[in-house]
Amino acid sequence: MTTHIRTCTISDKPAVIALWAAVFQQDKPHNDPTQSFNQKINHADDLFFVAEHKKTLVGTIIAGYDGHRGWIYSLAIDPRYRRKGIGTLLMKKAITILHNKGCLKVNLQITGNNQDLITFYKTLGFTIEDRISMGKNLY
Ligand SMILES: CC(C)(COP(=O)(O)OP(=O)(O)OC[C@H]1O[C@@H](n2cnc3c(N)ncnc32)[C@H](O)[C@@H]1OP(=O)(O)O)[C@@H](O)C(=O)NCCC(=O)NCCS
C-alpha cells in the first residue's frame, strides 16, 4: 500500500476533524476536534503529520517537544485502513523528527487498560512505566 506521510496543512482541516470526531471521544472541552486542530496548526512547530493514501487522508499524529521530553498525541487511523502499517509509519515519522530535534525520551498516555493499544506501542519499543499521570484543566 502506498501511503505518504506529510506535514498537516490548513487545507486538511475538514478531513482531520472528521477523522478525530469518528475516532476519539469528545467528552471534554479540551478534546474538541476543531479547537485542537486550530491550536496545533497555529502553533506552527511542524510536529503535526497526516497519512495520505491515494489523496485520501487516513491518519494523523501530533507530536510535541518542549526541549526536554517528546510527547505523542492524537494518533488516529481511519478504521478502514487499520492493520496496514500506517500507524507505525506515523509513529516512526514523529519519533524521527523528535530525535532530530535532540529529544532523548518520548512519552505517551493511554486511556484505560487498552490492551490493543499497549500491544501496538510495544511493537515500536515502548514499555509501560511506573508513573501516575496527573492533569489539570485550565478552563
Ligand atoms: C492504534 C492504531 C493507531 C494502530 O494503527 P494501525 O495503522 O492499525 O497499526 P499498524 O498497522 O501499524 O500495526 C502495527 C502492529 O501493531 C499491533 N497492533 C495494531 N493494532 C492492533 C490491535 N488492534 N490489536 C492488537 N495488536 C495491534 C500489531 O502487532 C500490528 O502488526 P500486524 O498488523 O502485522 O499484526 C489504530 O488502531 C487507531 O487509530 N486506534 C484508535 C485511536 C487510538 O486509540 N489512538 C491512540 C491514542 S493513545
The ligand as a MOL file (V3000), in Angstrom:
LIG
                    3D

  0  0  0     0  0            999 V3000
M  V30 BEGIN CTAB
M  V30 COUNTS 48 50 0 0 0
M  V30 BEGIN ATOM
M  V30 1 C -3.7750 2.1140 17.4430 0
M  V30 2 C -3.8150 2.4830 15.9770 0
M  V30 3 C -3.2050 3.8670 15.7950 0
M  V30 4 C -2.9750 1.4410 15.2080 0
M  V30 5 O -2.8400 1.8510 13.8530 0
M  V30 6 P -2.6270 0.7800 12.6900 0
M  V30 7 O -2.2740 1.5180 11.4640 0
M  V30 8 O -3.7900 -0.1270 12.6050 0
M  V30 9 O -1.3640 -0.0400 13.2550 0
M  V30 10 P -0.2860 -0.8800 12.4180 0
M  V30 11 O -0.9220 -1.4830 11.2270 0
M  V30 12 O 0.9150 -0.0300 12.1910 0
M  V30 13 O 0.0430 -2.0230 13.4940 0
M  V30 14 C 1.3610 -2.4710 13.7440 0
M  V30 15 C 1.3100 -3.6220 14.7100 0
M  V30 16 O 0.7580 -3.1850 15.9770 0
M  V30 17 C -0.0600 -4.2310 16.5260 0
M  V30 18 N -1.4670 -3.8150 16.5270 0
M  V30 19 C -2.0400 -2.7720 15.8710 0
M  V30 20 N -3.3520 -2.7020 16.1320 0
M  V30 21 C -3.6220 -3.7180 16.9640 0
M  V30 22 C -4.8170 -4.1880 17.5960 0
M  V30 23 N -5.9980 -3.5530 17.4130 0
M  V30 24 N -4.7420 -5.2790 18.3780 0
M  V30 25 C -3.5700 -5.8980 18.5930 0
M  V30 26 N -2.3950 -5.5110 18.0240 0
M  V30 27 C -2.4260 -4.4300 17.2270 0
M  V30 28 C 0.1330 -5.4480 15.6100 0
M  V30 29 O 1.2600 -6.1490 16.0840 0
M  V30 30 C 0.4240 -4.7730 14.2770 0
M  V30 31 O 1.1280 -5.6130 13.3840 0
M  V30 32 P 0.3100 -6.7000 12.4820 0
M  V30 33 O -0.8700 -5.9910 11.8650 0
M  V30 34 O 1.3350 -7.1380 11.4800 0
M  V30 35 O -0.1110 -7.7740 13.4420 0
M  V30 36 C -5.2670 2.4390 15.4120 0
M  V30 37 O -5.8650 1.2110 15.7700 0
M  V30 38 C -6.1670 3.5460 15.8900 0
M  V30 39 O -6.2600 4.5930 15.2580 0
M  V30 40 N -6.8560 3.3310 17.0210 0
M  V30 41 C -7.8520 4.2780 17.5150 0
M  V30 42 C -7.2640 5.5840 18.0060 0
M  V30 43 C -6.4020 5.4190 19.2310 0
M  V30 44 O -6.7770 4.7620 20.1760 0
M  V30 45 N -5.2080 6.0910 19.1760 0
M  V30 46 C -4.2240 6.0460 20.2200 0
M  V30 47 C -4.4270 7.0940 21.2490 0
M  V30 48 S -3.3010 6.8020 22.6300 0
M  V30 END ATOM
M  V30 BEGIN BOND
M  V30 1 1 1 2
M  V30 2 1 2 3
M  V30 3 1 2 4
M  V30 4 1 2 36
M  V30 5 1 4 5
M  V30 6 1 5 6
M  V30 7 2 6 7
M  V30 8 1 6 8
M  V30 9 1 6 9
M  V30 10 1 9 10
M  V30 11 2 10 11
M  V30 12 1 10 12
M  V30 13 1 10 13
M  V30 14 1 13 14
M  V30 15 1 14 15
M  V30 16 1 15 16
M  V30 17 1 15 30
M  V30 18 1 16 17
M  V30 19 1 17 18
M  V30 20 1 17 28
M  V30 21 1 18 19
M  V30 22 1 18 27
M  V30 23 2 19 20
M  V30 24 1 20 21
M  V30 25 1 21 22
M  V30 26 2 21 27
M  V30 27 1 22 23
M  V30 28 2 22 24
M  V30 29 1 24 25
M  V30 30 2 25 26
M  V30 31 1 26 27
M  V30 32 1 28 29
M  V30 33 1 28 30
M  V30 34 1 30 31
M  V30 35 1 31 32
M  V30 36 2 32 33
M  V30 37 1 32 34
M  V30 38 1 32 35
M  V30 39 1 36 37
M  V30 40 1 36 38
M  V30 41 2 38 39
M  V30 42 1 38 40
M  V30 43 1 40 41
M  V30 44 1 41 42
M  V30 45 1 42 43
M  V30 46 2 43 44
M  V30 47 1 43 45
M  V30 48 1 45 46
M  V30 49 1 46 47
M  V30 50 1 47 48
M  V30 END BOND
M  V30 END CTAB
M  END
